[in-house]
Amino acid sequence: MPNEIDRHEIKRLLAEGAQLVDVLPADEYEAEHIAGAVNIPLKALNRETATRLDPNRPVIVYCWDYQ
């Protein structure tokens, strides 16, 4: 279940081993992303691409969208 969290909670979760996932298209990810984030574009996010993630660790998903 998704939860909105603030940057302090993000820092805490990352320090505890959470995974950071950027869901922007690959070209936007390449232009700029948070260090340590993996890229799984939202349009490609599915059961198969999610296998790259460790199911035993929390996942933080983010997207920077100007809209």
Distance bins in CASP14 RR format, pairs under 12 A and 6 or more apart:
PFRMAT RR
TARGET T0000
AUTHOR 0000-0000-0000
RMODE 2
METHOD distances of the structure
MODEL  1
1 58 0 0 0 0 0 1 0 0 0 0 0
1 59 0 0 0 0 0 1 0 0 0 0 0
2 58 0 0 0 0 0 1 0 0 0 0 0
2 59 0 0 0 0 1 0 0 0 0 0 0
2 60 0 0 0 0 0 1 0 0 0 0 0
2 61 1 0 0 1 0 0 0 0 0 0 0
2 62 0 0 0 0 0 1 0 0 0 0 0
3 9 0 0 0 0 1 0 0 0 0 0 0
3 10 0 0 0 0 0 1 0 0 0 0 0
3 13 0 0 0 0 0 1 0 0 0 0 0
3 58 0 0 0 0 0 1 0 0 0 0 0
3 59 0 0 0 0 0 1 0 0 0 0 0
3 60 0 0 0 0 1 0 0 0 0 0 0
3 61 0 0 0 0 0 1 0 0 0 0 0
4 10 0 0 0 0 0 1 0 0 0 0 0
4 60 0 0 0 0 0 1 0 0 0 0 0
4 61 0 0 0 0 0 1 0 0 0 0 0
4 62 0 0 0 0 0 1 0 0 0 0 0
5 11 0 0 0 0 0 1 0 0 0 0 0
5 12 0 0 0 0 1 0 0 0 0 0 0
5 13 1 0 0 1 0 0 0 0 0 0 0
5 14 0 0 0 0 0 1 0 0 0 0 0
5 18 0 0 0 0 0 1 0 0 0 0 0
5 20 0 0 0 0 0 1 0 0 0 0 0
5 58 0 0 0 0 0 1 0 0 0 0 0
5 59 0 0 0 0 0 1 0 0 0 0 0
5 60 1 0 0 1 0 0 0 0 0 0 0
5 61 0 0 0 0 0 1 0 0 0 0 0
5 62 0 0 0 0 0 1 0 0 0 0 0
6 12 0 0 0 0 0 1 0 0 0 0 0
6 13 0 0 0 0 0 1 0 0 0 0 0
6 60 0 0 0 0 0 1 0 0 0 0 0
7 13 0 0 0 0 0 1 0 0 0 0 0
7 14 0 0 0 0 0 1 0 0 0 0 0
7 34 0 0 0 0 0 1 0 0 0 0 0
7 60 0 0 0 0 0 1 0 0 0 0 0
7 62 0 0 0 0 0 1 0 0 0 0 0
8 14 0 0 0 0 0 1 0 0 0 0 0
8 15 0 0 0 0 0 1 0 0 0 0 0
9 15 0 0 0 0 0 1 0 0 0 0 0
9 16 0 0 0 0 0 1 0 0 0 0 0
9 18 0 0 0 0 1 0 0 0 0 0 0
9 58 0 0 0 0 0 1 0 0 0 0 0
9 60 0 0 0 0 1 0 0 0 0 0 0
10 16 0 0 0 0 0 1 0 0 0 0 0
10 17 0 0 0 0 0 1 0 0 0 0 0
10 18 1 0 0 1 0 0 0 0 0 0 0
10 19 0 0 0 0 0 1 0 0 0 0 0
10 20 0 0 0 0 1 0 0 0 0 0 0
10 34 0 0 0 0 1 0 0 0 0 0 0
10 37 0 0 0 0 0 1 0 0 0 0 0
10 58 0 0 0 0 0 1 0 0 0 0 0
10 59 0 0 0 0 0 1 0 0 0 0 0
10 60 1 0 1 0 0 0 0 0 0 0 0
10 61 0 0 0 0 0 1 0 0 0 0 0
10 62 0 0 0 0 1 0 0 0 0 0 0
11 17 0 0 0 0 0 1 0 0 0 0 0
11 18 0 0 0 0 1 0 0 0 0 0 0
11 20 0 0 0 0 0 1 0 0 0 0 0
11 34 0 0 0 0 0 1 0 0 0 0 0
11 60 0 0 0 0 0 1 0 0 0 0 0
12 18 0 0 0 0 1 0 0 0 0 0 0
12 58 0 0 0 0 0 1 0 0 0 0 0
12 60 0 0 0 0 0 1 0 0 0 0 0
13 19 0 0 0 0 1 0 0 0 0 0 0
13 20 0 0 0 0 1 0 0 0 0 0 0
13 57 0 0 0 0 1 0 0 0 0 0 0
13 58 1 0 1 0 0 0 0 0 0 0 0
13 59 0 0 0 0 1 0 0 0 0 0 0
13 60 1 0 0 1 0 0 0 0 0 0 0
13 61 0 0 0 0 0 1 0 0 0 0 0
13 62 0 0 0 0 0 1 0 0 0 0 0
14 20 1 0 0 1 0 0 0 0 0 0 0
14 21 0 0 0 0 0 1 0 0 0 0 0
14 34 0 0 0 0 1 0 0 0 0 0 0
14 35 0 0 0 0 0 1 0 0 0 0 0
14 36 0 0 0 0 1 0 0 0 0 0 0
14 37 0 0 0 0 1 0 0 0 0 0 0
14 57 0 0 0 0 0 1 0 0 0 0 0
14 58 0 0 0 0 1 0 0 0 0 0 0
14 59 0 0 0 0 0 1 0 0 0 0 0
14 60 1 0 0 1 0 0 0 0 0 0 0
14 62 0 0 0 0 0 1 0 0 0 0 0
15 58 0 0 0 0 0 1 0 0 0 0 0
15 60 0 0 0 0 0 1 0 0 0 0 0
16 57 0 0 0 0 1 0 0 0 0 0 0
16 58 1 0 0 1 0 0 0 0 0 0 0
16 60 0 0 0 0 0 1 0 0 0 0 0
17 36 0 0 0 0 0 1 0 0 0 0 0
17 54 0 0 0 0 1 0 0 0 0 0 0
17 56 0 0 0 0 0 1 0 0 0 0 0
17 57 1 0 1 0 0 0 0 0 0 0 0
17 58 1 0 0 1 0 0 0 0 0 0 0
17 59 0 0 0 0 0 1 0 0 0 0 0
17 60 0 0 0 0 0 1 0 0 0 0 0
18 36 0 0 0 0 0 1 0 0 0 0 0
18 37 0 0 0 0 0 1 0 0 0 0 0
18 38 0 0 0 0 0 1 0 0 0 0 0
18 53 0 0 0 0 0 1 0 0 0 0 0
18 54 0 0 0 0 1 0 0 0 0 0 0
18 56 0 0 0 0 0 1 0 0 0 0 0
18 57 1 0 0 1 0 0 0 0 0 0 0
18 58 1 0 1 0 0 0 0 0 0 0 0
18 59 1 0 0 1 0 0 0 0 0 0 0
18 60 1 0 1 0 0 0 0 0 0 0 0
18 61 0 0 0 0 0 1 0 0 0 0 0
18 62 0 0 0 0 0 1 0 0 0 0 0
19 34 0 0 0 0 0 1 0 0 0 0 0
19 36 0 0 0 0 1 0 0 0 0 0 0
19 37 0 0 0 0 1 0 0 0 0 0 0
19 38 1 0 0 1 0 0 0 0 0 0 0
19 40 0 0 0 0 0 1 0 0 0 0 0
19 50 0 0 0 0 0 1 0 0 0 0 0
19 52 0 0 0 0 1 0 0 0 0 0 0
19 53 1 0 1 0 0 0 0 0 0 0 0
19 54 1 0 0 1 0 0 0 0 0 0 0
19 55 0 0 0 0 0 1 0 0 0 0 0
19 56 0 0 0 0 0 1 0 0 0 0 0
19 57 1 0 1 0 0 0 0 0 0 0 0
19 58 1 0 0 1 0 0 0 0 0 0 0
19 59 1 0 1 0 0 0 0 0 0 0 0
19 60 1 0 0 1 0 0 0 0 0 0 0
19 61 0 0 0 0 1 0 0 0 0 0 0
19 62 0 0 0 0 0 1 0 0 0 0 0
20 29 0 0 0 0 0 1 0 0 0 0 0
20 33 0 0 0 0 1 0 0 0 0 0 0
20 34 1 0 0 1 0 0 0 0 0 0 0
20 35 0 0 0 0 1 0 0 0 0 0 0
20 36 1 0 1 0 0 0 0 0 0 0 0
20 37 1 0 1 0 0 0 0 0 0 0 0
20 38 1 0 0 1 0 0 0 0 0 0 0
20 39 0 0 0 0 0 1 0 0 0 0 0
20 40 0 0 0 0 0 1 0 0 0 0 0
20 53 0 0 0 0 0 1 0 0 0 0 0
20 57 0 0 0 0 0 1 0 0 0 0 0
20 58 0 0 0 0 1 0 0 0 0 0 0
20 59 0 0 0 0 1 0 0 0 0 0 0
20 60 1 0 1 0 0 0 0 0 0 0 0
20 61 0 0 0 0 1 0 0 0 0 0 0
20 62 1 0 0 1 0 0 0 0 0 0 0
20 63 0 0 0 0 0 1 0 0 0 0 0
21 29 0 0 0 0 0 1 0 0 0 0 0
21 33 0 0 0 0 0 1 0 0 0 0 0
21 34 0 0 0 0 0 1 0 0 0 0 0
21 36 0 0 0 0 0 1 0 0 0 0 0
21 37 1 0 0 1 0 0 0 0 0 0 0
21 38 1 0 1 0 0 0 0 0 0 0 0
21 39 1 0 0 1 0 0 0 0 0 0 0
21 40 1 0 1 0 0 0 0 0 0 0 0
21 41 0 0 0 0 0 1 0 0 0 0 0
21 42 0 0 0 0 1 0 0 0 0 0 0
21 44 0 0 0 0 0 1 0 0 0 0 0
21 45 0 0 0 0 1 0 0 0 0 0 0
21 49 0 0 0 0 1 0 0 0 0 0 0
21 50 0 0 0 0 1 0 0 0 0 0 0
21 52 0 0 0 0 1 0 0 0 0 0 0
21 53 1 0 0 1 0 0 0 0 0 0 0
21 54 0 0 0 0 0 1 0 0 0 0 0
21 57 0 0 0 0 0 1 0 0 0 0 0
21 58 0 0 0 0 0 1 0 0 0 0 0
21 59 1 0 1 0 0 0 0 0 0 0 0
21 60 1 0 0 1 0 0 0 0 0 0 0
21 61 1 0 1 0 0 0 0 0 0 0 0
21 62 1 0 0 1 0 0 0 0 0 0 0
21 63 0 0 0 0 1 0 0 0 0 0 0
22 28 0 0 0 0 1 0 0 0 0 0 0
22 29 1 0 1 0 0 0 0 0 0 0 0
22 30 0 0 0 0 0 1 0 0 0 0 0
22 31 0 0 0 0 0 1 0 0 0 0 0
22 32 0 0 0 0 1 0 0 0 0 0 0
22 33 1 0 1 0 0 0 0 0 0 0 0
22 34 1 0 0 1 0 0 0 0 0 0 0
22 35 0 0 0 0 0 1 0 0 0 0 0
22 36 0 0 0 0 1 0 0 0 0 0 0
22 37 1 0 1 0 0 0 0 0 0 0 0
22 38 1 0 0 1 0 0 0 0 0 0 0
22 39 1 0 1 0 0 0 0 0 0 0 0
22 40 1 0 0 1 0 0 0 0 0 0 0
22 41 0 0 0 0 1 0 0 0 0 0 0
22 42 0 0 0 0 1 0 0 0 0 0 0
22 45 0 0 0 0 0 1 0 0 0 0 0
22 59 0 0 0 0 0 1 0 0 0 0 0
22 60 0 0 0 0 1 0 0 0 0 0 0
22 61 0 0 0 0 1 0 0 0 0 0 0
22 62 1 0 0 1 0 0 0 0 0 0 0
22 63 1 0 0 1 0 0 0 0 0 0 0
22 64 0 0 0 0 1 0 0 0 0 0 0
22 65 0 0 0 0 0 1 0 0 0 0 0
23 29 0 0 0 0 1 0 0 0 0 0 0
23 33 0 0 0 0 0 1 0 0 0 0 0
23 37 0 0 0 0 1 0 0 0 0 0 0
23 38 0 0 0 0 0 1 0 0 0 0 0
23 39 1 0 0 1 0 0 0 0 0 0 0
23 40 1 0 0 1 0 0 0 0 0 0 0
23 41 1 0 0 1 0 0 0 0 0 0 0
23 42 1 0 1 0 0 0 0 0 0 0 0
23 43 0 0 0 0 1 0 0 0 0 0 0
23 44 0 0 0 0 1 0 0 0 0 0 0
23 45 1 0 0 1 0 0 0 0 0 0 0
23 46 0 0 0 0 0 1 0 0 0 0 0
23 49 0 0 0 0 0 1 0 0 0 0 0
23 50 0 0 0 0 0 1 0 0 0 0 0
23 59 0 0 0 0 0 1 0 0 0 0 0
23 60 0 0 0 0 0 1 0 0 0 0 0
23 61 1 0 1 0 0 0 0 0 0 0 0
23 62 1 0 0 1 0 0 0 0 0 0 0
23 63 1 0 1 0 0 0 0 0 0 0 0
23 64 0 0 0 0 1 0 0 0 0 0 0
23 65 0 0 0 0 1 0 0 0 0 0 0
24 30 0 0 0 0 1 0 0 0 0 0 0
24 31 0 0 0 0 1 0 0 0 0 0 0
24 32 0 0 0 0 1 0 0 0 0 0 0
24 33 1 0 0 1 0 0 0 0 0 0 0
24 34 0 0 0 0 0 1 0 0 0 0 0
24 37 0 0 0 0 1 0 0 0 0 0 0
24 38 0 0 0 0 0 1 0 0 0 0 0
24 39 1 0 0 1 0 0 0 0 0 0 0
24 40 0 0 0 0 1 0 0 0 0 0 0
24 41 1 0 0 1 0 0 0 0 0 0 0
24 42 1 0 0 1 0 0 0 0 0 0 0
24 43 0 0 0 0 0 1 0 0 0 0 0
24 44 0 0 0 0 0 1 0 0 0 0 0
24 45 0 0 0 0 0 1 0 0 0 0 0
24 61 0 0 0 0 0 1 0 0 0 0 0
24 62 0 0 0 0 1 0 0 0 0 0 0
24 63 1 0 1 0 0 0 0 0 0 0 0
24 64 1 0 0 1 0 0 0 0 0 0 0
24 65 1 0 0 1 0 0 0 0 0 0 0
24 66 0 0 0 0 0 1 0 0 0 0 0
25 31 0 0 0 0 1 0 0 0 0 0 0
25 33 0 0 0 0 0 1 0 0 0 0 0
25 39 0 0 0 0 1 0 0 0 0 0 0
25 40 0 0 0 0 0 1 0 0 0 0 0
25 41 1 0 1 0 0 0 0 0 0 0 0
25 42 0 0 0 0 1 0 0 0 0 0 0
25 43 1 0 0 1 0 0 0 0 0 0 0
25 44 0 0 0 0 1 0 0 0 0 0 0
25 45 0 0 0 0 0 1 0 0 0 0 0
25 63 0 0 0 0 0 1 0 0 0 0 0
25 64 0 0 0 0 0 1 0 0 0 0 0
25 65 0 0 0 0 0 1 0 0 0 0 0
26 33 0 0 0 0 0 1 0 0 0 0 0
26 38 0 0 0 0 0 1 0 0 0 0 0
26 39 1 0 0 1 0 0 0 0 0 0 0
26 40 0 0 0 0 1 0 0 0 0 0 0
26 41 1 0 0 1 0 0 0 0 0 0 0
26 42 0 0 0 0 0 1 0 0 0 0 0
26 43 0 0 0 0 0 1 0 0 0 0 0
26 44 0 0 0 0 1 0 0 0 0 0 0
27 33 0 0 0 0 0 1 0 0 0 0 0
27 39 0 0 0 0 0 1 0 0 0 0 0
27 41 0 0 0 0 1 0 0 0 0 0 0
28 37 0 0 0 0 0 1 0 0 0 0 0
28 39 0 0 0 0 1 0 0 0 0 0 0
28 41 0 0 0 0 1 0 0 0 0 0 0
28 42 0 0 0 0 0 1 0 0 0 0 0
28 63 0 0 0 0 1 0 0 0 0 0 0
28 64 1 0 0 1 0 0 0 0 0 0 0
28 65 0 0 0 0 1 0 0 0 0 0 0
28 66 0 0 0 0 0 1 0 0 0 0 0
29 36 0 0 0 0 0 1 0 0 0 0 0
29 37 1 0 0 1 0 0 0 0 0 0 0
29 38 0 0 0 0 1 0 0 0 0 0 0
29 39 1 0 1 0 0 0 0 0 0 0 0
29 40 0 0 0 0 1 0 0 0 0 0 0
29 41 1 0 0 1 0 0 0 0 0 0 0
29 42 0 0 0 0 0 1 0 0 0 0 0
29 44 0 0 0 0 0 1 0 0 0 0 0
29 62 0 0 0 0 0 1 0 0 0 0 0
29 63 0 0 0 0 0 1 0 0 0 0 0
29 64 0 0 0 0 1 0 0 0 0 0 0
30 37 0 0 0 0 0 1 0 0 0 0 0
30 39 0 0 0 0 1 0 0 0 0 0 0
30 41 0 0 0 0 0 1 0 0 0 0 0
31 39 0 0 0 0 0 1 0 0 0 0 0
31 64 0 0 0 0 0 1 0 0 0 0 0
32 39 0 0 0 0 0 1 0 0 0 0 0
32 64 0 0 0 0 1 0 0 0 0 0 0
33 39 1 0 0 1 0 0 0 0 0 0 0
33 40 0 0 0 0 0 1 0 0 0 0 0
33 41 0 0 0 0 0 1 0 0 0 0 0
33 62 0 0 0 0 1 0 0 0 0 0 0
33 63 0 0 0 0 0 1 0 0 0 0 0
33 64 0 0 0 0 1 0 0 0 0 0 0
34 60 0 0 0 0 1 0 0 0 0 0 0
34 61 0 0 0 0 0 1 0 0 0 0 0
34 62 1 0 0 1 0 0 0 0 0 0 0
34 63 0 0 0 0 0 1 0 0 0 0 0
34 64 0 0 0 0 1 0 0 0 0 0 0
36 60 0 0 0 0 0 1 0 0 0 0 0
36 62 0 0 0 0 0 1 0 0 0 0 0
37 53 0 0 0 0 0 1 0 0 0 0 0
37 59 0 0 0 0 0 1 0 0 0 0 0
37 60 0 0 0 0 1 0 0 0 0 0 0
37 61 0 0 0 0 1 0 0 0 0 0 0
37 62 1 0 0 1 0 0 0 0 0 0 0
37 63 0 0 0 0 0 1 0 0 0 0 0
37 64 0 0 0 0 0 1 0 0 0 0 0
38 45 0 0 0 0 0 1 0 0 0 0 0
38 49 0 0 0 0 0 1 0 0 0 0 0
38 50 0 0 0 0 0 1 0 0 0 0 0
38 52 1 0 0 1 0 0 0 0 0 0 0
38 53 1 0 0 1 0 0 0 0 0 0 0
38 54 0 0 0 0 0 1 0 0 0 0 0
38 59 0 0 0 0 1 0 0 0 0 0 0
38 60 0 0 0 0 0 1 0 0 0 0 0
38 61 0 0 0 0 0 1 0 0 0 0 0
38 62 0 0 0 0 0 1 0 0 0 0 0
39 45 0 0 0 0 0 1 0 0 0 0 0
39 49 0 0 0 0 0 1 0 0 0 0 0
39 52 0 0 0 0 1 0 0 0 0 0 0
39 61 0 0 0 0 0 1 0 0 0 0 0
39 62 0 0 0 0 0 1 0 0 0 0 0
39 63 0 0 0 0 0 1 0 0 0 0 0
40 46 0 0 0 0 1 0 0 0 0 0 0
40 47 0 0 0 0 0 1 0 0 0 0 0
40 48 0 0 0 0 0 1 0 0 0 0 0
40 49 1 0 1 0 0 0 0 0 0 0 0
40 50 1 0 0 1 0 0 0 0 0 0 0
40 51 0 0 0 0 0 1 0 0 0 0 0
40 52 1 0 0 1 0 0 0 0 0 0 0
40 53 0 0 0 0 1 0 0 0 0 0 0
40 59 0 0 0 0 1 0 0 0 0 0 0
40 61 0 0 0 0 1 0 0 0 0 0 0
40 62 0 0 0 0 0 1 0 0 0 0 0
40 63 0 0 0 0 0 1 0 0 0 0 0
41 49 0 0 0 0 1 0 0 0 0 0 0
41 61 0 0 0 0 0 1 0 0 0 0 0
41 63 0 0 0 0 1 0 0 0 0 0 0
42 49 0 0 0 0 0 1 0 0 0 0 0
42 50 0 0 0 0 0 1 0 0 0 0 0
42 61 0 0 0 0 1 0 0 0 0 0 0
42 62 0 0 0 0 0 1 0 0 0 0 0
42 63 1 0 0 1 0 0 0 0 0 0 0
42 65 0 0 0 0 1 0 0 0 0 0 0
43 49 0 0 0 0 0 1 0 0 0 0 0
43 63 0 0 0 0 0 1 0 0 0 0 0
44 50 0 0 0 0 0 1 0 0 0 0 0
44 52 0 0 0 0 0 1 0 0 0 0 0
45 51 0 0 0 0 0 1 0 0 0 0 0
45 52 0 0 0 0 0 1 0 0 0 0 0
45 53 0 0 0 0 0 1 0 0 0 0 0
45 59 0 0 0 0 0 1 0 0 0 0 0
45 61 0 0 0 0 1 0 0 0 0 0 0
45 63 0 0 0 0 0 1 0 0 0 0 0
46 52 0 0 0 0 0 1 0 0 0 0 0
47 53 0 0 0 0 0 1 0 0 0 0 0
47 55 0 0 0 0 0 1 0 0 0 0 0
50 59 0 0 0 0 1 0 0 0 0 0 0
50 61 0 0 0 0 0 1 0 0 0 0 0
52 59 0 0 0 0 0 1 0 0 0 0 0
53 59 1 0 1 0 0 0 0 0 0 0 0
53 60 0 0 0 0 0 1 0 0 0 0 0
53 61 0 0 0 0 1 0 0 0 0 0 0
END
